[in-house]
Amino acid sequence: MPYFIDTHDQARGTYPTGIDVPGLAAFLPGFLEACSQEGVSVQTGYVNLEQGKITCITTGPDAEAVRRAHLAVGYVPDQDITEVSTISPADLFFPAPSA
């Protein structure tokens, strides 16, 4: 399943003002349900509460499914939802064998 990355930024109006850890915890069940309905899985997120920014890493069938899951709970992505691949030192030094 492809990986996707998207961001939300309070300065751009795509991240709620004043949300804190309990607020994120309250939001998460609804988002997970919306994701489930779209065939999307949350992998992780990175948040800076002071700056009002969050980056979501998900997997799903396509970018539109990820967008629909976000919109279902009122989170508009800050920019395009981008399909990405993972890369790590292990990927660079020990590439997967060709099939």
C-alpha positions as CSV (number, residue, x, y, z in Angstrom):
1,M,0.0,0.0,0.0
2,P,1.5,3.4,-0.9
3,Y,2.6,5.9,1.8
4,F,1.3,9.5,1.8
5,I,2.4,12.7,3.6
6,D,0.4,15.8,4.3
7,T,0.7,18.8,6.5
8,H,-1.6,21.1,8.5
9,D,-0.5,24.6,9.6
10,Q,-2.3,27.0,12.0
11,A,-0.9,30.0,10.1
12,R,-2.6,28.7,6.9
13,G,-5.9,27.9,8.6
14,T,-5.5,24.1,8.2
15,Y,-4.8,23.3,11.9
16,P,-7.1,24.2,14.7
17,T,-6.1,27.1,16.9
18,G,-5.1,26.1,20.5
19,I,-5.4,22.4,20.2
20,D,-3.4,20.5,22.8
21,V,-2.6,16.8,23.5
22,P,-6.0,16.0,25.0
23,G,-7.6,17.7,22.0
24,L,-5.6,15.6,19.6
25,A,-6.5,12.5,21.7
26,A,-10.2,13.4,21.5
27,F,-9.9,14.0,17.7
28,L,-8.1,10.7,16.9
29,P,-11.0,8.1,17.2
30,G,-13.1,10.0,14.7
31,F,-10.2,10.3,12.3
32,L,-9.3,6.7,12.6
33,E,-12.9,5.8,11.8
34,A,-12.9,8.1,8.8
35,C,-9.6,6.5,7.7
36,S,-11.0,3.0,8.1
37,Q,-14.0,3.9,5.9
38,E,-11.6,5.0,3.2
39,G,-9.1,2.1,3.4
40,V,-6.5,4.5,4.9
41,S,-4.2,3.6,7.9
42,V,-2.5,6.2,10.1
43,Q,1.2,5.3,10.4
44,T,2.4,8.2,12.5
45,G,2.2,12.0,12.9
46,Y,4.7,14.7,13.9
47,V,3.3,17.7,15.8
48,N,4.6,21.0,17.0
49,L,1.9,22.3,19.4
50,E,3.6,25.7,20.0
51,Q,3.7,26.4,16.2
52,G,0.4,24.8,15.4
53,K,1.8,22.3,12.8
54,I,1.2,18.7,12.2
55,T,2.5,16.3,9.5
56,C,0.6,13.1,8.9
57,I,2.0,9.9,7.5
58,T,-0.6,7.5,6.2
59,T,-1.0,4.5,3.9
60,G,-4.0,4.1,1.6
61,P,-5.2,3.2,-1.9
62,D,-4.6,6.7,-3.2
63,A,-4.2,10.4,-2.3
64,E,-7.9,11.1,-2.8
65,A,-8.9,8.5,-0.1
66,V,-6.5,10.2,2.3
67,R,-8.0,13.6,1.4
68,R,-11.6,12.3,2.0
69,A,-10.6,10.9,5.4
70,H,-9.2,14.2,6.5
71,L,-12.2,16.2,5.1
72,A,-14.6,13.9,6.9
73,V,-13.3,15.2,10.2
74,G,-12.9,18.8,9.1
75,Y,-9.1,18.8,8.6
76,V,-8.2,20.4,5.2
77,P,-4.7,19.4,4.1
78,D,-2.3,22.4,3.8
79,Q,-1.1,21.4,0.4
80,D,-1.2,18.5,-1.9
81,I,-1.2,15.0,-0.4
82,T,2.0,13.6,-1.7
83,E,2.8,9.9,-2.3
84,V,6.2,9.1,-0.8
85,S,8.6,6.1,-0.4
86,T,10.5,5.3,2.7
87,I,14.2,5.6,2.7
88,S,16.7,4.9,5.4
89,P,20.4,4.1,5.7
90,A,19.5,0.4,5.5
91,D,17.6,1.0,2.2
92,L,20.7,2.7,0.8
93,F,23.3,0.2,1.9
94,F,21.2,-3.0,1.7
95,P,18.8,-2.6,-1.2
96,A,16.1,-5.2,-1.6
97,P,17.0,-7.9,-4.1
98,S,15.4,-7.6,-7.5
99,A,12.5,-10.0,-8.0
